[in-house]
Amino acid sequence: MLSLFDDYPIHQTPDPVLTPATTDPTVYERYWFNGYARAGDLYLGIGIGRYPHLGILDGAVSILRDGVQRSYHVSGRAPGEPTDVSVGPLRLEITEPMRSCRVIVDDNETDFACDLTFEGRTANVEEPRHTLTHGSRRIMDTTRFAQLGRWSGWVRDAGGELAIDPTEVLGTKDRSWGFRPVGGRDPRGAPPVSRDGGIFFLWAPLHFDDLGSHFQLFEDRHGRPLYQVGAHLPVYDTAAQLPGVEDPGAVHMRNLTHQVTFKPDNRMITAASLTMTSIPDGVEHRIDLEVLFTFLMKGIGYNHPEWAHGLWKGELAMATESWRLDEVDETAYDTQHVQHVVRATMGDRVGIGVLEQNIMGPHQPSGLTGFLDPAS
């Protein structure tokens, strides 16, 4: 089947663009965003995914303010045209590729609506290709890139309408594609022998007045780095000033390390120190992070028991839900994947950003054993 993209010289295989190169049923294309106020009192999360072999497009928008996280979920049949990134009242418009885009939820049967524009404050940074195996089977093979930016527009939910000021609300765009576990385990396969493999993932996109910082680390149970990427990125007043898709002025990093402090009764991080060494001058940069509050990634579908990614819920389904932060069980499986809004200090610089953690299973350097046991 042909699509509008087929008129561009972008093909990677002899097939039309609509035909994925892999037959893996979990192949996906995903847009993901966060936003947070400089004052450290607001978080906004957005996720939109298209699953070509499953025929599904789903998305969620979640906002956390005044101690309450409220989420809007929607799922339905994916449009046949890949340039149409919409499902029900939710749609994403790419205003200018690699520079700005717009996320809209039109008025609908729920109490949630929004009109939000993301504009790049930095150029994009490519993250390394990620692969992960479970036994003999490769269960993940993805590529990602990230961009730091600012938000404008408005959001309306049960907490009222909120104007989003681009001078105050910063954030990140994360774009990924490939295949990864979505929609639950294939029922035809043998169940896992154990869950000892685990995952230790940290991601910290951070905003300072004069630069952006990017840190991503993926380790195995022994603390050996599987993937790591870091950079310091020049910042610009407008997306029109960005020098291109990537920035020749970016300073790339190596030797990423971390020290994290956990709560005594669970795996939630309360503080962290990140270090990375700039290439080629060999200077080590240390960033200290103080957790202000925590956003549940299940609010945009991650590990959600009902609104997980890539689940067929009919031609169109939508719902809203909410949580009070002070009532969340931080030891539950569906609350382990989180983003902490953090105050960041690097030398004389003080900024704002997030530290994402997805830590399950053992991690020897952190004293973690079992699947969800707290640090010893």
TAFEN-V135457 format. One line per field, one symbol per residue. ss: DSSP state (H for helix, E for strand, L for the rest). psi: psi as a letter, one per 40 degrees, with the letter a starting at -180 (. if undefined). A space follows every 50 residues. Layout:
BEGIN
ss=???
psi=???
END
This chain:
BEGIN
ss=LLLHHHHLLLLLLLLLLLLLLLLLLLEEEEEEEEEEELLLLEEEEEEEEE ELLLLEEEEEEEEEELLEEEEEEEEEELLLLLLLEEELLEEEEEEELLLE EEEEELLLLLLLEEEEEEEEEEEEEEEEEEEEEELLEEEEEEEEEEEEEE EEEEEEELLEEEEELLLLEEEEEEEEEEELLLLLLLLLLLLLLLLLLLEE EEEEEEELLLLEEEEEEEELLLLLEEEEEEEEELLLLLHHHLLLLLLLLL EEEEEEEEEEEELLLLLLEEEEEEEEEELLLLLEEEEEEEEEEEEEHHHH LLLLLLLLLLLLLLLEEEEEEEEEHHHLLLLLHHHLEEEEEEEEEELLEE EEEEEEEEEELLEHHHLELLLLLLLL
psi=hiiddeeigeheieiidehidieheeiihhhhiiiiidefeihhihhhih gddefihiiihhhhifehhhihiiiahhidheeggihbehihhhdhhedi ihhhhihaeaehiihhhhhhdiaihhiihhihihbehhehhiiiiihiai iiaiihaeeahhhhheedhiaihhhiibiihieiihediiiidifedihh hhhghihideiiihhhhhiadeehhdiihiihhiiididdeheadiheei hiiifhiihihiideaehhdiihhiihiheeehhhhhhhhhdihhheeef ehehddfiifhheidhiiiiiiihdeehheeideedhihhhihhhgbehh aiaihhhghiaihddefhiadeiii.
END
